Amino acid sequence: IKSLLKEGDEPSWYTSTYRGLAEKGMRVLALAYKDFDYNVDVSSLSRDDAETNVIFAGFIAFECKIRADTPMVIRSLRNAAHSVAMLTGDAPLTALHVAKQTNICGDDARKDNPPLILTAHKIKEDVARDKELKSEALLSEEILHEQIKSYKFEWVCAIGDEKDAVRIPFDHTVEGCGLKVLYQKHDLLTTEHDLMLAEAKSQGRIWSGVEYVKVFARMSPQGKAKVIRKLQDDKISKSKRFVFMCGDGGNDVGALKQADVGLALLSGYGSANTADDISPKDLKDKDAEAALNEQADLEAKHARKAMKEKKKEFELKKKQIMANQKGMLEAELRRRELAGEPTGVTAHFQAVKTVTMALRQELAKENEILNRKYNIHLKSGKKKPTSALEAAEAALDQLEDDPNTLPVVRPGDASVAAPFTSRM
């Protein structure tokens, strides 16, 4: 939005505020608006006309907490000599913050040196051509070679004031582009756009050192899959590497299919299973495996807690719905009377049955809503309901099940491509 703002409307604190929020791991959206006269037909405007000279309205920032056991899992993998990296569509600063929280970045050998991001600086401006180029998801080789002529490549300090940032030239002439040497002292990150430009600039040499880049930000689905293909290419690495990919959404489908092993991750308990709640104390003093075992015990306790909370919430909904029973019965009897239907004892029983059915269906609906909220379903071992009444009864029966029963997850978008699915 910054480039679309009305001239002189950008606040002096715009960039510093955005960077400050992003460096704390926030997903930041910039909001803007544009006023039109009442007689202007807004629907007839082109997108360029509608989205230029807009007025800045402010930022909105979101925080997505990490799972409590994620730092331990990643530390355990790295202790076992596995290399771990992040492929994400999020902004670089947001991704870097999460990478530090989860032990992907921030090792003792590099924590005292600034993280570096590969940056392609524009030397010559061609606005019309830029729009055309940016419309490409993965730029063609011909377009890339044309575009790199107008760029200067360097590694820049990813955090802090850009004016005072550390800058290291990008050496595109050597195999691996010097990434191995840089990684000895700095965490390395890049965006897809700059990575593709660097690929063209280095004539592909960067891929032999790409394993040292730990954060790939602003990645498209195609970009994620391409990085995995390059990691798997033994002609580039001179040795066979196997890639295990975890993803939780439709944007990860291509990468999950490309990886040697794909694992779809599904959300399980909202923000309850986070480091704020159940992460073991003094993790740095514990072996990763021991910490994971402790975490498993804590998650089992949390699963029982989630089931208890779900049941409590359902009971409240049930009371609210059942409070309408008398009114619904009276309305049904009035309907029958107005329709000229019998209103005797037998008809009264039929009305009760109709209202009971409606109540059960409403309860079943509320129960399903709560199942989706907590992303859990109980294994009952019973046959599949064949009618609305059976479905309603089955939903109510679930509440009497053992709260320790294992939950079953709902497959999500990522599950379409991954051979394995895990509840988060």
Secondary structure in CASP SS format (residue, H / E / C, confidence):
PFRMAT SS
TARGET T0000
AUTHOR 0000-0000-0000
METHOD secondary structure of the structure
MODEL  1
I C 1.00
K H 1.00
S H 1.00
L H 1.00
L E 1.00
K C 1.00
E C 1.00
G C 1.00
D C 1.00
E C 1.00
P C 1.00
S C 1.00
W C 1.00
Y H 1.00
T H 1.00
S H 1.00
T H 1.00
Y H 1.00
R H 1.00
G H 1.00
L H 1.00
A H 1.00
E H 1.00
K C 1.00
G C 1.00
M C 1.00
R E 1.00
V E 1.00
L E 1.00
A E 1.00
L E 1.00
A E 1.00
Y E 1.00
K C 1.00
D C 1.00
F C 1.00
D C 1.00
Y C 1.00
N C 1.00
V C 1.00
D C 1.00
V H 1.00
S H 1.00
S H 1.00
L C 1.00
S C 1.00
R H 1.00
D H 1.00
D H 1.00
A H 1.00
E C 1.00
T C 1.00
N C 1.00
V E 1.00
I E 1.00
F E 1.00
A E 1.00
G E 1.00
F E 1.00
I E 1.00
A E 1.00
F E 1.00
E C 1.00
C C 1.00
K C 1.00
I C 1.00
R E 1.00
A C 1.00
D C 1.00
T H 1.00
P H 1.00
M H 1.00
V H 1.00
I H 1.00
R H 1.00
S H 1.00
L H 1.00
R H 1.00
N H 1.00
A C 1.00
A C 1.00
H C 1.00
S C 1.00
V C 1.00
A C 1.00
M E 1.00
L E 1.00
T C 1.00
G C 1.00
D C 1.00
A C 1.00
P H 1.00
L H 1.00
T H 1.00
A H 1.00
L H 1.00
H H 1.00
V H 1.00
A H 1.00
K H 1.00
Q H 1.00
T C 1.00
N C 1.00
I C 1.00
C C 1.00
G C 1.00
D C 1.00
D C 1.00
A C 1.00
R C 1.00
K C 1.00
D C 1.00
N C 1.00
P C 1.00
P C 1.00
L E 1.00
I E 1.00
L E 1.00
T E 1.00
A E 1.00
H E 1.00
K E 1.00
I C 1.00
K C 1.00
E C 1.00
D C 1.00
V H 1.00
A H 1.00
R H 1.00
D H 1.00
K H 1.00
E H 1.00
L H 1.00
K H 1.00
S C 1.00
E C 1.00
A C 1.00
L C 1.00
L C 1.00
S C 1.00
E H 1.00
E H 1.00
I H 1.00
L H 1.00
H H 1.00
E H 1.00
Q H 1.00
I H 1.00
K H 1.00
S H 1.00
Y E 1.00
K E 1.00
F E 1.00
E E 1.00
W E 1.00
V E 1.00
C E 1.00
A C 1.00
I C 1.00
G C 1.00
D C 1.00
E H 1.00
K H 1.00
D H 1.00
A C 1.00
V C 1.00
R E 1.00
I E 1.00
P E 1.00
F C 1.00
D C 1.00
H C 1.00
T C 1.00
V C 1.00
E H 1.00
G H 1.00
C H 1.00
G H 1.00
L H 1.00
K H 1.00
V H 1.00
L H 1.00
Y H 1.00
Q C 1.00
K C 1.00
H C 1.00
D C 1.00
L E 1.00
L E 1.00
T E 1.00
T E 1.00
E H 1.00
H H 1.00
D H 1.00
L H 1.00
M H 1.00
L H 1.00
A H 1.00
E H 1.00
A H 1.00
K H 1.00
S C 1.00
Q C 1.00
G C 1.00
R H 1.00
I H 1.00
W H 1.00
S H 1.00
G H 1.00
V H 1.00
E H 1.00
Y H 1.00
V E 1.00
K E 1.00
V E 1.00
F E 1.00
A E 1.00
R C 1.00
M C 1.00
S C 1.00
P H 1.00
Q H 1.00
G H 1.00
K H 1.00
A H 1.00
K H 1.00
V H 1.00
I H 1.00
R H 1.00
K H 1.00
L H 1.00
Q H 1.00
D C 1.00
D H 1.00
K H 1.00
I H 1.00
S H 1.00
K C 1.00
S C 1.00
K C 1.00
R C 1.00
F C 1.00
V C 1.00
F E 1.00
M E 1.00
C E 1.00
G E 1.00
D C 1.00
G C 1.00
G H 1.00
N H 1.00
D H 1.00
V H 1.00
G H 1.00
A H 1.00
L H 1.00
K H 1.00
Q H 1.00
A C 1.00
D C 1.00
V E 1.00
G E 1.00
L E 1.00
A E 1.00
L E 1.00
L E 1.00
S C 1.00
G C 1.00
Y C 1.00
G C 1.00
S C 1.00
A C 1.00
N C 1.00
T E 1.00
A H 1.00
D H 1.00
D H 1.00
I H 1.00
S C 1.00
P C 1.00
K C 1.00
D C 1.00
L H 1.00
K H 1.00
D H 1.00
K C 1.00
D C 1.00
A H 1.00
E H 1.00
A H 1.00
A H 1.00
L H 1.00
N H 1.00
E H 1.00
Q H 1.00
A H 1.00
D H 1.00
L H 1.00
E H 1.00
A H 1.00
K H 1.00
H H 1.00
A H 1.00
R H 1.00
K H 1.00
A H 1.00
M H 1.00
K H 1.00
E H 1.00
K H 1.00
K H 1.00
K H 1.00
E H 1.00
F H 1.00
E H 1.00
L H 1.00
K H 1.00
K H 1.00
K H 1.00
Q H 1.00
I H 1.00
M H 1.00
A C 1.00
N C 1.00
Q H 1.00
K H 1.00
G H 1.00
M H 1.00
L H 1.00
E H 1.00
A H 1.00
E H 1.00
L H 1.00
R H 1.00
R H 1.00
R H 1.00
E H 1.00
L H 1.00
A C 1.00
G C 1.00
E C 1.00
P C 1.00
T C 1.00
G C 1.00
V H 1.00
T H 1.00
A H 1.00
H H 1.00
F H 1.00
Q H 1.00
A H 1.00
V H 1.00
K H 1.00
T H 1.00
V H 1.00
T H 1.00
M H 1.00
A H 1.00
L H 1.00
R H 1.00
Q H 1.00
E H 1.00
L H 1.00
A H 1.00
K H 1.00
E H 1.00
N H 1.00
E H 1.00
I H 1.00
L H 1.00
N H 1.00
R H 1.00
K H 1.00
Y H 1.00
N C 1.00
I C 1.00
H E 1.00
L E 1.00
K C 1.00
S C 1.00
G C 1.00
K C 1.00
K C 1.00
K C 1.00
P C 1.00
T C 1.00
S C 1.00
A H 1.00
L H 1.00
E H 1.00
A H 1.00
A H 1.00
E H 1.00
A H 1.00
A H 1.00
L H 1.00
D H 1.00
Q H 1.00
L C 1.00
E C 1.00
D C 1.00
D C 1.00
P C 1.00
N C 1.00
T C 1.00
L C 1.00
P E 1.00
V E 1.00
V C 1.00
R C 1.00
P C 1.00
G C 1.00
D H 1.00
A H 1.00
S H 1.00
V H 1.00
A C 1.00
A C 1.00
P C 1.00
F E 1.00
T E 1.00
S E 1.00
R E 1.00
M C 1.00
END
